[in-house]
Amino acid sequence: MTLHLPDAHGALRAYEPRTEPLAPTPGAPFTSRTVFSAAHVVADPYADTTPDSPAAVDWDATLAFRRHLWSHGLGVAEAMDTAQRGMGLDWAGAAELIRRSAAEAKAAGGRIACGVGTDQLTGPANLTEVRAAYEEQLAVVEESGAQAILMASRALAAAARGPEDYLEVYGHLLRQAAEPVILHWLGPMFDPALEGYWGSSDLDAATDTFLDVIAAHPDKVDGIKVSLLDAQREIDLRRRLPNGVRCYTGDDFHYPELIAGDEQGFSHALLGIFDPLGPRAAQAVRVLDTGDREGFRALLDPTVELSRHLFQAPTRFYKTGVVFLAWLAGHQSHFTMVGGLQSARSLPHFARAYELADTLGLFPDPKLAEERMRNLLSLYGVDR
């Protein structure tokens, strides 16, 4: 049946949903690339909460979604930005998520890496307090048996006086890390509070400091995740990494070309967009495992338009589109988010996301996706 979808100007356009269901094939982990999907959390829709309340999480649905990602060979990047760290999920909730997901990963034989930050600090903090907060979270992740991802810290960005403070804090953490970690550089388009990270708003100067941190402790850095939405800067950065240190692209605008790579190297992946793209992304990487870069690009390039739509400014609200698509795909029974973030995007935005995802064939049950889209349209007053 025809759907009438609103565009950005308020006009309705006819759209004919596809009827062919997605038929994903689970498989083993990949051989040519290490690939993590940053995963969203599923809110408890029956909890009596407010946007300022601690997150109420539906643990069964949240862990089921992680099993879905593992079944396709993807690793899970847990308690990251995609899980609404700092945008609805506080440290207490994140710690519980880390413990539960790490235990689930052991049971499922899945790969997991977890975010380590300083979000238990709720007010101004000095460098000693920032370092202690990082240490507390690092201990939780290491005790869970997961790999650690040292995330960018709002508190450190506010407290640091210059590059030397980043060198001191990160150096201290890397020296005591039990296993090699992933360093995460999250740009201000994802979190405005991270402007000037690594001690400078000049990205060339910030890059030099970032590389200085790595060069001082290359044995403690498994890799870096770069989320700056600047493909050439990522390429230049990965070419300057010490041998053995990986680059995990976090660029949700240019990921096919960065993962495919060039004659001088390639990026692995740690991406929020692989939450809704999981089965198709896995299929593409398995093609790449055979050495077929053209086949890989043919599968993944068409997904970029959807990713750019979900991550359009204000980029930090991409989580709303990710959860919306999980609802349409049947991974959860409702479209509710912690912190009430389901309200962060407009109906025209949802309509376009649905159309792009449906055209790509991302829905295991297109009829279910159509019915849920129709229900959302009706809720907003579109009754035809």
C-alpha positions in Angstrom: 0.0 0.0 0.0 1.2 3.5 -0.8 2.6 5.6 2.0 2.4 9.4 2.0 5.6 10.8 3.4 6.1 14.4 4.4 9.1 16.2 2.9 11.1 19.1 4.5 8.6 21.6 3.1 5.5 20.0 4.6 4.3 18.5 1.3 3.3 14.8 1.1 4.8 12.5 -1.5 3.7 9.0 -2.4 6.1 6.1 -1.7 5.6 2.5 -2.5 7.3 0.3 0.1 9.3 -2.7 -1.0 8.0 -6.1 -0.2 11.2 -8.3 -0.4 12.5 -9.0 3.1 16.1 -8.8 4.1 17.6 -12.3 4.4 20.8 -11.9 6.3 23.2 -14.7 6.8 25.1 -14.9 10.1 28.8 -15.7 9.9 32.1 -15.8 11.7 34.3 -12.8 12.4 36.2 -11.2 9.5 39.8 -11.8 8.4 40.8 -8.6 6.6 39.5 -6.0 8.9 38.5 -5.6 12.6 35.0 -4.2 12.7 33.1 -2.9 15.7 29.6 -1.6 15.7 28.8 1.0 18.4 25.5 -0.2 19.8 22.4 1.7 21.1 20.6 1.0 24.3 16.9 0.1 24.4 14.8 2.1 26.9 12.2 0.6 29.1 9.0 2.1 27.7 7.0 1.4 30.8 9.3 3.2 33.3 7.8 6.3 34.8 10.8 8.6 34.1 11.6 12.2 33.0 14.4 13.4 30.7 16.4 14.2 33.8 15.9 10.8 35.5 18.6 8.0 35.4 18.2 5.9 32.4 15.6 3.0 32.6 17.0 0.3 30.3 15.2 -2.7 28.8 18.1 -5.1 29.5 16.6 -8.1 27.6 16.1 -6.1 24.4 19.5 -4.3 24.8 21.4 -7.6 25.1 19.4 -9.3 22.3 20.5 -6.5 20.0 24.2 -7.2 20.9 23.7 -10.9 20.1 22.3 -9.9 16.7 25.5 -7.9 16.0 27.8 -10.8 17.2 25.8 -13.3 15.1 27.0 -11.5 12.0 30.6 -11.4 13.1 30.7 -7.8 14.2 32.4 -6.7 17.4 30.4 -4.5 19.8 31.7 -1.1 21.0 29.8 -0.8 24.2 28.8 2.2 26.3 30.0 4.7 23.7 28.4 7.8 22.2 25.8 5.7 20.3 24.6 4.3 23.7 23.8 7.9 24.7 26.8 8.4 27.1 26.3 11.9 28.3 23.0 12.2 26.5 20.7 10.2 28.8 22.9 7.4 30.0 24.9 8.3 33.1 27.9 6.5 34.5 25.9 4.2 36.8 23.9 3.0 33.9 26.9 2.7 31.7 28.7 0.6 34.3 25.8 -1.8 34.5 25.7 -1.9 30.7 29.4 -2.7 30.6 29.1 -5.5 33.1 26.0 -7.1 31.5 27.3 -6.8 27.9 30.8 -8.1 28.8 29.2 -11.2 30.4 27.0 -11.7 27.4 30.0 -11.4 25.1 31.7 -14.2 27.0 28.6 -16.4 26.7 28.2 -15.6 23.0 31.9 -15.7 22.0 31.6 -12.1 20.8 34.2 -9.4 20.7 33.6 -6.4 22.9 35.4 -3.1 23.7 33.9 -0.6 26.2 34.1 3.1 26.7 36.1 4.6 29.6 35.4 8.2 30.4 34.9 10.6 33.2 31.1 11.2 33.1 30.7 10.4 36.8 32.0 14.0 37.3 29.0 16.3 37.4 30.7 19.6 38.0 34.0 21.4 37.5 37.0 19.1 38.2 40.8 19.5 38.4 43.2 17.2 36.6 43.7 15.0 39.6 39.9 14.4 39.8 39.8 13.8 36.0 42.5 11.2 36.2 40.9 9.4 39.2 37.6 9.3 37.3 39.2 7.7 34.3 41.0 5.2 36.6 37.7 4.2 38.2 36.0 3.5 34.9 39.1 1.7 33.5 39.0 -0.6 36.5 35.4 -1.5 35.8 36.1 -2.3 32.1 39.2 -4.3 32.9 37.4 -6.3 35.6 34.7 -7.1 33.2 37.2 -8.7 30.8 36.5 -6.2 28.0 39.0 -4.2 26.0 39.1 -0.5 27.0 38.4 2.5 24.8 39.7 5.7 26.3 37.0 8.2 25.3 37.4 11.9 25.0 36.5 13.6 28.3 34.4 16.8 28.7 35.9 17.3 32.1 39.5 17.1 30.7 38.7 19.5 27.9 37.4 22.0 30.5 40.3 21.5 32.9 43.3 21.2 30.6 45.5 24.3 30.1 47.3 23.0 27.1 48.8 19.9 25.3 51.0 19.0 28.3 48.0 18.2 30.4 46.7 15.7 27.9 50.1 14.1 27.6 50.3 13.8 31.4 46.8 12.4 31.9 46.8 9.9 29.0 50.4 8.9 29.7 49.4 8.0 33.3 46.4 6.0 32.1 48.4 4.1 29.4 51.2 3.2 31.8 48.7 1.5 34.1 46.4 -0.1 31.5 46.6 -3.9 31.7 46.1 -4.4 28.0 46.5 -2.2 24.9 43.6 0.2 24.6 41.8 2.1 21.8 42.2 5.9 22.0 39.1 7.8 20.8 39.2 11.3 19.3 35.6 12.5 19.1 35.1 15.8 17.2 33.0 18.7 18.4 30.4 18.0 15.8 29.5 15.0 17.9 29.9 16.8 21.2 30.4 20.6 21.3 32.0 20.4 24.8 35.0 18.7 23.1 36.1 21.7 21.1 39.9 22.2 21.4 40.6 18.6 22.5 44.3 17.7 22.7 45.0 21.2 23.7 44.2 23.2 20.5 41.4 24.1 18.1 44.0 23.9 15.4 43.6 20.3 14.2 47.1 20.1 12.9 48.5 21.0 16.3 46.0 18.7 18.0 47.0 15.9 15.7 50.7 16.3 16.7 49.8 16.1 20.4 47.6 13.0 19.8 50.5 11.3 18.0 52.9 12.3 20.8 50.7 10.4 23.2 50.8 7.3 21.0 54.5 7.5 20.3 55.3 7.6 24.0 53.3 4.3 24.6 52.9 2.4 21.3 52.8 -0.9 23.2 49.7 0.2 25.1 47.8 1.5 22.1 45.9 -1.1 20.1 44.5 1.6 17.8 42.8 4.9 17.5 39.2 5.7 16.6 38.9 8.9 14.7 35.5 10.7 14.5 36.2 14.0 12.7 34.2 13.4 9.5 37.3 14.4 7.5 38.5 11.6 5.3 41.8 13.1 4.2 42.8 14.0 7.7 42.1 10.4 8.8 44.2 9.1 5.9 47.1 11.4 6.8 46.9 10.5 10.4 46.8 6.7 9.9 49.9 7.0 7.7 51.8 8.6 10.6 50.9 5.9 13.2 53.6 3.6 14.6 53.8 0.1 13.2 51.2 -2.1 14.8 48.8 0.7 15.8 45.5 0.5 14.0 43.2 3.2 12.8 39.5 2.5 13.4 37.5 4.8 11.3 34.6 6.6 13.1 33.8 8.6 10.0 30.1 8.0 9.2 30.4 10.1 6.0 33.3 8.4 4.3 33.6 4.9 5.7 33.5 2.8 2.5 36.6 4.4 1.0 38.4 4.5 4.3 37.8 0.8 5.1 38.6 -0.2 1.5 41.9 1.8 1.8 44.6 2.5 -0.8 48.1 1.3 -1.7 49.4 2.7 1.6 47.0 1.2 4.0 43.4 1.1 5.2 41.2 1.8 8.2 39.5 -0.8 10.4 36.1 0.3 11.7 34.3 1.4 14.9 31.1 3.0 13.6 27.7 4.0 14.9 26.2 3.6 11.4 27.0 -0.1 11.6 24.2 -0.4 14.3 21.4 -0.2 11.6 23.7 -1.5 8.8 25.0 -4.6 10.7 24.0 -7.4 8.3 24.8 -5.5 5.2 28.1 -4.2 6.6 29.0 -7.7 7.5 28.2 -9.0 4.0 30.4 -6.2 2.5 33.4 -7.0 4.7 33.2 -10.7 3.9 33.4 -9.7 0.2 36.4 -7.6 1.1 37.9 -10.6 2.9 38.1 -12.2 -0.6 40.1 -9.3 -1.9 37.2 -7.9 -3.9 37.3 -4.2 -3.1 34.9 -3.3 -6.0 32.3 -5.7 -4.6 32.8 -4.3 -1.1 32.2 -0.8 -2.4 29.2 -1.9 -4.5 27.5 -3.1 -1.3 28.5 -0.3 1.1 28.6 2.8 -1.1 24.8 3.0 -1.5 24.4 3.2 2.3 26.3 6.5 2.6 23.2 8.6 1.7 21.3 7.1 4.6 24.3 7.6 7.0 24.8 11.2 6.0 21.1 11.7 6.5 21.1 10.2 10.0 24.3 12.1 11.0 23.3 15.5 9.5 23.7 18.5 11.8 23.1 18.6 14.7 25.2 15.4 14.4 24.9 14.4 18.0 21.2 13.6 17.5 22.1 10.7 15.1 21.2 8.3 17.9 17.5 9.2 17.4 17.6 7.9 13.8 19.6 4.8 14.8 16.9 3.8 17.4 14.1 4.7 15.0 15.5 2.2 12.4 16.0 -0.5 15.1 12.3 -0.1 15.9 11.2 -0.4 12.3 13.5 -3.4 11.8 11.8 -5.2 14.7 14.8 -5.2 17.1 12.6 -3.5 19.7 8.9 -3.2 20.3 8.7 0.6 20.7 10.2 3.9 19.7 11.2 5.3 23.1 14.6 6.5 24.1 16.4 7.2 27.3 16.3 10.9 28.1 13.2 11.3 25.8 15.6 11.7 22.8 13.0 10.2 20.4 11.8 13.9 20.1 15.2 15.1 18.7 14.4 14.7 15.0 11.4 15.8 12.9 8.8 13.7 11.1 10.3 14.6 7.7 13.6 13.4 8.9 12.1 10.1 10.0 10.2 9.7 6.7 13.4 10.2 4.7 15.3 7.7 6.9 12.5 5.1 6.4 12.5 5.6 2.7 16.3 5.3 2.3 16.5 2.3 4.6 13.6 0.6 2.8 15.1 1.3 -0.6 18.3 -0.4 0.6 16.4 -3.4 1.8 17.5 -3.1 5.4 14.3 -4.4 7.0 14.0 -8.1 7.8 10.2 -7.7 7.6 9.2 -4.8 5.2 5.6 -5.2 6.1 6.3 -4.6 9.8 8.4 -1.6 9.0 5.6 -0.2 6.8 3.0 -0.7 9.5 5.1 1.0 12.1 5.9 3.9 9.8 2.2 4.2 9.1 1.5 4.3 12.8 4.0 7.0 13.3 2.6 9.1 10.5 -0.9 8.7 12.0 0.4 9.9 15.4 1.7 13.0 13.7 -1.6 13.6 12.0 -0.9 12.1 8.6 -4.0 10.0 8.0 -3.7 8.9 4.4 
